Amino acid sequence: MKQMNEYIDSLFTKKDILLEEVITSIEAHDMPSISVSPSSGKLLTMLISISKAKSVLEIGALGGYSGICLARGFGEKGKLTSLELKEEYAELAYENVKKAGFGHQVTYMTGEALHSLEQLAASNQRFDFFFIDADKGNYEHYLEYCIQLAEPNALIVTDNVLQGGSVADPECKTRRHTEFMKEFNKKVASHPQLDSLIVPIGDGLTVSVVKK
């Protein structure tokens, strides 16, 4: 997967100084280097642009890399709500998204994502695009909340669904989250309210359309 991703990134993405600065800021704050790949980020931008989504929910902000990619898709008229467990991560994400010109269009909710999702559901919030990239053990719970909060035909994109290819290779050394993602992928594939497909770039993205 690494060789294939390097080929795709080199062919379809250009040098992006702003996003490179985001990566540098993440490293400088001793945060994990787990942002989406350049091609995955580009796909997020393209999907929002194509779907004309204007109300986006992100679960897992980290340092703002994916947040910038999402915001680039909706331009000046969209809104991003981002859920992040750690206050310091949300603060860095906001600073980076602000540098990208979208500071006035993003809202961060910190703390446990399930609690934030419960609050959003209680206030009848609705979104037309979702990006899930957080703790893998709660992916199934996040998915159900996203469906509950979704406008008809909303898109739900989920990262890390291939786990380095281990979900599809019985001889591959099992990663920490392999079994979680195997079960999640089965659920997404058979969910009666979703029409889904895995796009094998980065560490794998599931793209789902919510049928309502």
C-alpha positions as CSV (number, residue, x, y, z in Angstrom):
1,M,0.0,0.0,0.0
2,K,2.8,2.4,0.8
3,Q,4.3,2.2,-2.7
4,M,0.9,2.6,-4.3
5,N,0.1,5.6,-2.1
6,E,3.4,7.3,-2.9
7,Y,2.7,6.8,-6.6
8,I,-0.8,8.3,-6.3
9,D,0.3,11.2,-4.1
10,S,3.2,12.1,-6.4
11,L,1.0,12.0,-9.5
12,F,-2.2,13.6,-8.3
13,T,-1.2,16.0,-5.6
14,K,1.0,19.1,-5.7
15,K,3.3,20.6,-3.2
16,D,1.0,22.4,-0.6
17,I,3.0,24.7,1.6
18,L,0.1,25.4,4.0
19,L,-0.6,21.7,4.6
20,E,3.1,21.0,5.0
21,E,3.2,23.7,7.7
22,V,0.3,21.9,9.4
23,I,2.3,18.7,9.5
24,T,5.3,20.6,10.9
25,S,3.1,22.2,13.6
26,I,1.7,18.8,14.6
27,E,5.3,17.4,15.0
28,A,6.4,20.5,16.9
29,H,3.5,19.9,19.4
30,D,4.5,16.2,19.8
31,M,1.2,15.1,18.4
32,P,0.8,11.8,16.6
33,S,1.6,11.9,12.8
34,I,-1.7,10.4,11.7
35,S,-3.2,13.1,9.4
36,V,-4.8,11.9,6.2
37,S,-2.6,11.3,3.2
38,P,-2.4,14.1,0.6
39,S,-4.5,12.2,-1.9
40,S,-7.1,11.4,0.8
41,G,-7.3,15.1,1.7
42,K,-7.7,16.0,-2.0
43,L,-10.6,13.4,-2.2
44,L,-12.3,15.0,0.8
45,T,-12.1,18.4,-0.9
46,M,-13.5,17.0,-4.2
47,L,-16.3,15.1,-2.6
48,I,-17.6,18.1,-0.7
49,S,-17.3,20.2,-3.8
50,I,-19.1,17.7,-6.0
51,S,-21.9,17.1,-3.5
52,K,-22.2,20.8,-2.7
53,A,-22.2,20.0,1.0
54,K,-22.4,23.1,3.2
55,S,-22.8,21.7,6.7
56,V,-19.9,19.4,7.6
57,L,-19.2,17.4,10.8
58,E,-15.8,16.1,11.5
59,I,-15.0,13.6,14.2
60,G,-11.4,13.9,15.1
61,A,-9.6,17.2,14.4
62,L,-6.0,16.5,15.4
63,G,-4.0,19.5,14.0
64,G,-6.5,20.7,11.4
65,Y,-5.1,19.0,8.2
66,S,-8.3,17.3,7.3
67,G,-10.3,20.3,8.5
68,I,-8.6,22.5,6.0
69,C,-9.2,19.9,3.2
70,L,-12.9,19.8,4.1
71,A,-13.3,23.5,4.3
72,R,-11.6,24.0,0.9
73,G,-14.4,21.9,-0.6
74,F,-17.2,24.2,0.6
75,G,-15.4,27.5,0.1
76,E,-16.9,30.7,1.7
77,K,-20.4,29.5,2.4
78,G,-19.9,26.3,4.3
79,K,-19.7,25.5,8.0
80,L,-17.5,22.9,9.8
81,T,-18.3,21.5,13.2
82,S,-15.3,19.5,14.5
83,L,-15.3,17.2,17.5
84,E,-12.0,16.7,19.3
85,L,-11.2,14.9,22.5
86,K,-8.3,17.1,23.6
87,E,-8.5,20.9,24.1
88,E,-4.9,21.4,23.0
89,Y,-5.4,19.6,19.7
90,A,-8.5,21.6,19.0
91,E,-6.6,24.8,19.7
92,L,-3.9,23.9,17.2
93,A,-6.4,22.8,14.7
94,Y,-8.2,26.1,14.9
95,E,-5.0,28.1,14.5
96,N,-4.2,26.1,11.4
97,V,-7.7,26.3,9.9
98,K,-7.6,30.1,10.7
99,K,-4.4,30.5,8.7
100,A,-6.1,28.8,5.8
101,G,-8.8,31.5,5.9
102,F,-11.7,29.4,7.4
103,G,-11.4,30.4,11.1
104,H,-14.8,32.1,11.0
105,Q,-16.5,29.0,9.5
106,V,-15.4,26.4,12.0
107,T,-16.7,25.5,15.5
108,Y,-14.8,23.0,17.8
109,M,-16.5,20.9,20.4
110,T,-14.1,19.3,22.9
111,G,-14.4,16.3,25.1
112,E,-15.8,12.8,24.4
113,A,-17.2,12.7,20.9
114,L,-20.1,10.5,21.9
115,H,-21.2,13.2,24.4
116,S,-20.9,15.9,21.7
117,L,-22.9,13.8,19.2
118,E,-25.6,13.3,21.8
119,Q,-25.8,17.1,22.3
120,L,-26.0,17.6,18.5
121,A,-28.7,15.1,18.2
122,A,-30.7,16.6,21.1
123,S,-30.6,20.0,19.4
124,N,-31.8,18.5,16.1
125,Q,-28.6,19.5,14.2
126,R,-28.3,18.2,10.7
127,F,-25.3,17.8,8.4
128,D,-24.8,16.9,4.7
129,F,-21.3,15.6,5.0
130,F,-19.4,13.6,7.7
131,F,-15.8,12.6,8.2
132,I,-14.9,10.1,10.8
133,D,-11.2,9.8,11.8
134,A,-11.0,9.2,15.5
135,D,-10.8,6.3,18.0
136,K,-11.5,3.1,16.1
137,G,-13.3,1.3,18.9
138,N,-16.2,3.7,18.6
139,Y,-16.5,3.8,14.8
140,E,-19.8,1.9,14.8
141,H,-21.3,4.3,17.4
142,Y,-20.1,7.3,15.4
143,L,-21.6,5.8,12.3
144,E,-25.0,5.5,13.8
145,Y,-25.0,9.0,15.2
146,C,-24.0,10.3,11.7
147,I,-26.9,8.5,10.1
148,Q,-29.2,10.0,12.8
149,L,-27.8,13.5,12.1
150,A,-27.8,13.2,8.3
151,E,-29.7,15.0,5.7
152,P,-31.1,12.8,2.9
153,N,-28.3,11.7,0.6
154,A,-25.6,13.0,2.9
155,L,-22.1,11.5,2.6
156,I,-20.2,9.8,5.4
157,V,-16.5,9.3,4.8
158,T,-14.5,7.1,7.2
159,D,-10.7,6.8,7.4
160,N,-8.3,4.0,8.2
161,V,-10.7,1.2,7.1
162,L,-8.0,-0.9,5.5
163,Q,-5.5,-0.8,8.4
164,G,-2.5,-1.1,6.1
165,G,-4.2,-3.9,4.1
166,S,-4.4,-6.2,7.1
167,V,-8.2,-6.4,6.9
168,A,-7.9,-8.2,3.6
169,D,-4.8,-10.3,4.2
170,P,-5.2,-13.3,6.5
171,E,-1.4,-13.8,6.5
172,C,-0.7,-10.2,7.4
173,K,0.3,-9.5,11.0
174,T,-2.8,-8.2,12.7
175,R,-2.7,-4.6,13.7
176,R,-4.2,-3.2,16.8
177,H,-7.4,-2.1,15.2
178,T,-7.7,-4.8,12.5
179,E,-10.6,-6.7,14.0
180,F,-12.5,-3.4,14.8
181,M,-12.3,-2.4,11.2
182,K,-13.2,-5.8,9.8
183,E,-16.4,-5.6,11.8
184,F,-17.0,-2.0,10.9
185,N,-16.5,-2.7,7.2
186,K,-19.0,-5.5,7.3
187,K,-21.6,-3.3,9.0
188,V,-21.1,-0.5,6.5
189,A,-21.4,-2.9,3.6
190,S,-24.7,-4.4,4.8
191,H,-26.3,-1.4,6.5
192,P,-29.8,-0.9,5.1
193,Q,-29.5,2.9,5.2
194,L,-26.2,3.1,3.4
195,D,-24.8,2.6,-0.1
196,S,-21.1,2.3,0.4
197,L,-17.7,1.5,-1.2
198,I,-14.1,1.5,0.0
199,V,-11.7,3.7,-1.9
200,P,-8.2,2.2,-1.4
201,I,-6.1,5.4,-1.1
202,G,-4.3,6.5,2.1
203,D,-5.2,3.9,4.6
204,G,-8.6,3.3,3.0
205,L,-11.7,5.5,2.9
206,T,-15.2,4.3,3.1
207,V,-17.6,6.6,1.2
208,S,-21.2,6.1,2.1
209,V,-24.4,7.7,0.9
210,V,-27.2,7.9,3.5
211,K,-30.5,6.7,2.0
212,K,-33.5,8.3,3.7
